[in-house]
Amino acid sequence: MSDVKGAKSRSVLISGASVAGPALAYWLDRYGFDVTVVERAPTIRSGGYPIDLRGTAIDVVERMGVLPELRSAHIDTRRLRFIDADGNAIATIMPEDLTGGATRRHVELPRGELTSVLYQLTRDRRVRYLFNDSIEALQDDGVGVEVRFRSGSEQRFDIVIGADGMHSNTRALAFGPEGPFSRYLGFCFNLFSLPNDAGFSHEAVIYAEPGRTAGVYAVGDSPTLLAFLNFATDEPPFHSNTDVDRQRQRTAEMFRHCGGISGRLVEAMQRADDLFFDTVSQIHMPRWSSGRVALIGDAAHAPSFLSGQGTSLALVGAYVLAGELATHTDPVDAFAAYERIARPFMEANQALALREGGSLLMPRTQEELDARNAALAAMMASGKAVAHAEHSSAAHNALNLPNYGHLVRE
Ligand SMILES: Cc1cc2nc3c(=O)[nH]c(=O)nc-3n(C[C@H](O)[C@H](O)[C@H](O)COP(=O)(O)OP(=O)(O)OC[C@H]3O[C@@H](n4cnc5c(N)ncnc54)[C@H](O)[C@@H]3O)c2cc1C
């Protein structure tokens, strides 16, 4: 195998093996780089909530050759049912009427299915995975990066990429604490699972009061439902991010006077052993790289689930960064080109969460709730999607992918 262009930039360490990390590993391997991925968890994390691939990201997975496999895992959510306190439907709509995903340019699948497809694809190639480990220290000396792992081993890499999510460890080591880069959007979410006793199928059922939204998501005909209890709060309860008992307590307090299905969901939350609690926040950084260290995916530009675009952005960023690293001899030039190409796309999609995502999915006040109900009623009456769905589609497709096919080694 001949060297990639930029023979001095061949060994790459990627931190994080979820979506962005394995996607980047795949492309870098195809361009002839020597790739290692370090993941804190003992294995690829399976399960999880449904995620969406839309627009430009569909082009990426098509170029990776996995689109048919991902389509076969498509969840096919058929309706979003907004209910009142008695469980009666206020409105029932198609998901894409809210999000603007056109059927041929949209796949919705369980997050764990996507990560295992990406993992399999890279494991079958030459990518090395180090599970149960993490970067403890980085020293960039301008010609390479000395890395010390939590396991105690040390190794030198030409480039280090942080694909380790919204609370990125690589970002903390190379750019400093999260605070200045995190933009809190005013909500906390709490996800957990419970048995699907009521026979929900291919649908999400949503109940809202001002500042509180409770619901369940039936992935296909799964015997397990994903439930969420989301609430608005001006002050993010950062102290409870890692303390599960306080997370339960805080959520139960927020829903104490909330009606509808929330009572049953709070009870189920108290028994659940798979709580996933976090703030709804975005990451905004003035630059995505520092010397020989760069960030992709949520680590660089988390858009929050209100945009529904986190996974798509992770895939697109991985594709562009790999292509630019293969194009440029100097990684600093590659990082600059990656940012120049990808930033407008990432920012357009981050903006989707700020437009109407919050007030439609989680109305904060009675006025927002009334406006949401009026929008749903209008949609039902006209059969047309909400006004911002078209705008969302434009953002999902806002990047024409560069073609790096000539750089592929095999
Ligand atoms: C509740 C919720 C709902 C969502 N819904 C949607 C949706 O409907 N549609 C959509 O497109 N997106 C959705 N998202 C967003 C989506 O999950 C993310 O945007 C996407 O997974 C980003 O991928 P990533 O690879 O950048 O980061 P992540 O998926 O966050 O992966 C980071 C990886 O890094 C690992 N890691 C963390 N720290 C370390 C460390 N110190 N060392 C080594 N490894 C480490 C983690 O274990 C993980 O494997 C949702 C997110 C949440 C939280």
The ligand as an SDF file (V2000), in Angstrom:
LIG
                    3D

 53 58  0  0  0  0  0  0  0  0999 V2000
  -32.3260   11.9800   23.9030 C   0  0  0  0  0  0  0  0  0  0  0  0
  -31.7020   12.1370   22.5690 C   0  0  0  0  0  0  0  0  0  0  0  0
  -32.4560   11.9810   21.4350 C   0  0  0  0  0  0  0  0  0  0  0  0
  -31.8830   12.1410   20.1960 C   0  0  0  0  0  0  0  0  0  0  0  0
  -32.6460   12.0090   19.0890 N   0  0  0  0  0  0  0  0  0  0  0  0
  -32.0770   12.1610   17.8740 C   0  0  0  0  0  0  0  0  0  0  0  0
  -32.8470   12.0510   16.6810 C   0  0  0  0  0  0  0  0  0  0  0  0
  -34.0440   11.8090   16.6970 O   0  0  0  0  0  0  0  0  0  0  0  0
  -32.2030   12.2030   15.5010 N   0  0  0  0  0  0  0  0  0  0  0  0
  -30.8620   12.4460   15.4270 C   0  0  0  0  0  0  0  0  0  0  0  0
  -30.3160   12.5500   14.3380 O   0  0  0  0  0  0  0  0  0  0  0  0
  -30.1210   12.5820   16.5300 N   0  0  0  0  0  0  0  0  0  0  0  0
  -30.6890   12.4480   17.7490 C   0  0  0  0  0  0  0  0  0  0  0  0
  -29.9400   12.6020   18.8650 N   0  0  0  0  0  0  0  0  0  0  0  0
  -28.5460   13.0090   18.7410 C   0  0  0  0  0  0  0  0  0  0  0  0
  -27.5840   11.9090   18.3930 C   0  0  0  0  0  0  0  0  0  0  0  0
  -27.6580   10.8440   19.2810 O   0  0  0  0  0  0  0  0  0  0  0  0
  -26.1850   12.4840   18.4110 C   0  0  0  0  0  0  0  0  0  0  0  0
  -26.1700   13.7460   17.8270 O   0  0  0  0  0  0  0  0  0  0  0  0
  -25.2350   11.5930   17.6310 C   0  0  0  0  0  0  0  0  0  0  0  0
  -25.2110   10.3250   18.2280 O   0  0  0  0  0  0  0  0  0  0  0  0
  -23.8180   12.1840   17.6320 C   0  0  0  0  0  0  0  0  0  0  0  0
  -22.8790   11.1920   17.4120 O   0  0  0  0  0  0  0  0  0  0  0  0
  -21.3970   11.3180   17.9540 P   0  0  0  0  0  0  0  0  0  0  0  0
  -20.6930   10.0860   17.4590 O   0  0  0  0  0  0  0  0  0  0  0  0
  -20.8360   12.6530   17.6280 O   0  0  0  0  0  0  0  0  0  0  0  0
  -21.4980   11.3160   19.5400 O   0  0  0  0  0  0  0  0  0  0  0  0
  -22.1590   10.2370   20.6020 P   0  0  0  0  0  0  0  0  0  0  0  0
  -23.1720    9.4540   19.8800 O   0  0  0  0  0  0  0  0  0  0  0  0
  -22.4960   11.0240   21.7530 O   0  0  0  0  0  0  0  0  0  0  0  0
  -20.9290    9.2790   20.8820 O   0  0  0  0  0  0  0  0  0  0  0  0
  -19.8270    9.6000   21.6640 C   0  0  0  0  0  0  0  0  0  0  0  0
  -19.0310    8.3230   21.9300 C   0  0  0  0  0  0  0  0  0  0  0  0
  -17.8590    8.6770   22.6550 O   0  0  0  0  0  0  0  0  0  0  0  0
  -17.7080    7.8110   23.7550 C   0  0  0  0  0  0  0  0  0  0  0  0
  -16.9550    8.5130   24.7810 N   0  0  0  0  0  0  0  0  0  0  0  0
  -17.4050    9.4660   25.6270 C   0  0  0  0  0  0  0  0  0  0  0  0
  -16.3970    9.8620   26.4200 N   0  0  0  0  0  0  0  0  0  0  0  0
  -15.3090    9.1430   26.0650 C   0  0  0  0  0  0  0  0  0  0  0  0
  -13.9690    9.1160   26.5340 C   0  0  0  0  0  0  0  0  0  0  0  0
  -13.5610    9.8660   27.5550 N   0  0  0  0  0  0  0  0  0  0  0  0
  -13.1000    8.2560   25.9350 N   0  0  0  0  0  0  0  0  0  0  0  0
  -13.4950    7.4510   24.9100 C   0  0  0  0  0  0  0  0  0  0  0  0
  -14.7670    7.4430   24.4450 N   0  0  0  0  0  0  0  0  0  0  0  0
  -15.6550    8.2830   25.0180 C   0  0  0  0  0  0  0  0  0  0  0  0
  -19.1320    7.4710   24.1550 C   0  0  0  0  0  0  0  0  0  0  0  0
  -19.1960    6.2920   24.9340 O   0  0  0  0  0  0  0  0  0  0  0  0
  -19.8020    7.3190   22.7970 C   0  0  0  0  0  0  0  0  0  0  0  0
  -19.6220    6.0270   22.2920 O   0  0  0  0  0  0  0  0  0  0  0  0
  -30.5010   12.4660   20.1080 C   0  0  0  0  0  0  0  0  0  0  0  0
  -29.7250   12.6030   21.2610 C   0  0  0  0  0  0  0  0  0  0  0  0
  -30.3180   12.4530   22.4800 C   0  0  0  0  0  0  0  0  0  0  0  0
  -29.4650   12.6070   23.7000 C   0  0  0  0  0  0  0  0  0  0  0  0
  1  2  1  0
  2  3  1  0
  2 52  2  0
  3  4  2  0
  4  5  1  0
  4 50  1  0
  5  6  2  0
  6  7  1  0
  6 13  1  0
  7  8  2  0
  7  9  1  0
  9 10  1  0
 10 11  2  0
 10 12  1  0
 12 13  2  0
 13 14  1  0
 14 15  1  0
 14 50  1  0
 15 16  1  0
 16 17  1  0
 16 18  1  0
 18 19  1  0
 18 20  1  0
 20 21  1  0
 20 22  1  0
 22 23  1  0
 23 24  1  0
 24 25  2  0
 24 26  1  0
 24 27  1  0
 27 28  1  0
 28 29  2  0
 28 30  1  0
 28 31  1  0
 31 32  1  0
 32 33  1  0
 33 34  1  0
 33 48  1  0
 34 35  1  0
 35 36  1  0
 35 46  1  0
 36 37  1  0
 36 45  1  0
 37 38  2  0
 38 39  1  0
 39 40  1  0
 39 45  2  0
 40 41  1  0
 40 42  2  0
 42 43  1  0
 43 44  2  0
 44 45  1  0
 46 47  1  0
 46 48  1  0
 48 49  1  0
 50 51  2  0
 51 52  1  0
 52 53  1  0
M  END
$$$$
